[in-house]
Amino acid sequence: MKKIVYLTILICGLISISGYMPNRAEASGSYTAKVYTDSLNVRSEPSGDSLIVGGLKNGDIVTVSAEEYGWLRIKSNRVSGWVAGHYLKKVNAVTAPATDQDDSVKKSSAAARATVLADGLRLRAGAGLDHEILGYLTKGETVTIIDNREGWARVKTLDKQLGWVSDRYIAKGETQTAAVASGKSKSLKGKVIVIDPGHGGDDPGMIGTTYETIEKKLNLSTSFYLENELRSRGARVLMTRTKNEEKPGLSDRVRISESAGADAFVSIHYNSSEKNTSGILTFYYSNTKDRPLARAIENRLADGIGLKSNGISYGNLHVLRENDTVSTLVELGFLSNAYDESIVRGSDYQKIAAKAIAKGLEDYFSR
């Protein structure tokens, strides 16, 4: 009798677990998104080499349930599978009903209105890079500025989405066009650039010897600045990881680049040495394929971004050696050096470095 009771309890427990866990996992990460390209292939796996199982068109609404290395698992009323994430925009971000205060901001003056200068500008839940990404704004889109805080603006979109954006990539007034406001070269327009923030997950990379700066976090924040710079110049950008918890394998980083048919691959790192070494170093693998890109970027880094450049160097590194895409890896300072670490921790240095890399890419493609 005891044996029968025990088996009954065990079976009930298993049934309750199997019926509960999957639903919880599925519900926690899903959201609605809209397609922002004329035609988008839906694939069987998160890879450009996988089977095409269907297609989506501009304006289609889908449900996103998972993300993997820039690919999103979606489901629409007629097809399900994986799509490249940069062609979707989240549409159920935090919204708020119109209030008297919001209306007064809308009607106050032209100064409260702004135009988005960068394509794919991230809309975040708070004022800072560590906050959740709620969606993306497109170049030329008009928003209402509600608040400002230390380089960030809280904005409201025409469809009443609320969030924070970097105020560097919006211009007050609705008549100013993105091209005029930014004054950027168009040589990167349409180029596909893969940014690879080094390390991640349980691999922190180098930990600073003076301030305990964690490299994986520094790599990611610098990569976000570079992403914004490149998008503002018209490039299409893919990231091999977008969270500090993510750790794609080296082969996965290469696969992302090759599957996207990227025009260039840039891996972002910070260095370490047992000696008191200081400065920047830019690596290449192939003399014919990679060296020109490394040289173009190093030339801009050497212009003076806060640390000296140690030139370019051959590097037998997996993400360069195994990559068919034109590739480079930049080490933007030594976390083992107290002087370097004190400088690279600051957002100003990372922004200047990102701008120099973007200019180097422009130089490379305008040869």
CORJO-V629279 format. One line per field, one symbol per residue. ss: DSSP state (~ for helix, > for strand, _ for the rest). phi: phi as a letter, one per 40 degrees, with the letter a starting at -180 (. if undefined). burial: 1 if it has 24 or more other C-alpha atoms within 12 Angstrom, else 0. A space follows every 50 residues. Layout:
ss->???
phi->???
burial->???
This chain:
ss->_~~~~~~~~~~~~~~~~~~~~~~~~~~~__>>>>>___>>>>>_______ _>>>>>>___>>>>>>>>__>>>>>____>>>>>~~~>>>____>____~ ~~~~~~~~_~~~>>>>____>>>>________>>>>>____>>>>>>>>_ _>>>>>>___>>>>>>~~~>>>_____~~~~~_________>>>>>>__> __>___>______>~~~~~~~~~~~~~~~~~~___>>>>__________~ ~~~~~~~~~____>>>>>>>>________>>>>>______~~~~~~~~~~ ~_______>>>>>>___~~~~_____>>>>>>>>___~~~~~~~__~~~~ ~~~~~~~~~~~~~~~__
phi->.ccccccccccccccccccbddccccccbcacabcbacabcbbcbcaccc ccbiabbdgcbbbcbabafgbbcbabcbabibbccccbbcbbcdbaccbd cccccccdacccbabccbcgccbbcacicccdccibbbdgccbbcbabaf gbbcbbcccgcbibbcccbbbchcccccccccgcccccdgcbbbbbccgh gcbcgcbdcbbfccddccdcccccccdccccccgccbbbcabbcccaccd cccccdccccgccabbcbabcaaccccbhbabbbbccccbdccdccccdc ccchbhbcccgbacbcbdccccbccdbabbbcibccbdcdcccccccccc ccccccccccccdccbc
burial->00000000000000000000000000000111111100011111111100 00001100011111111111111111001111111111111111000000 00000100000111111111111111111000111111111111111000 01111110011111111111111100011011011111101111111111 00011111000011111111111111111111111111111111011101 01111111111111111111110000011111111100011111111111 11001111111110100011111111111111111111011111101011 11111111111111100
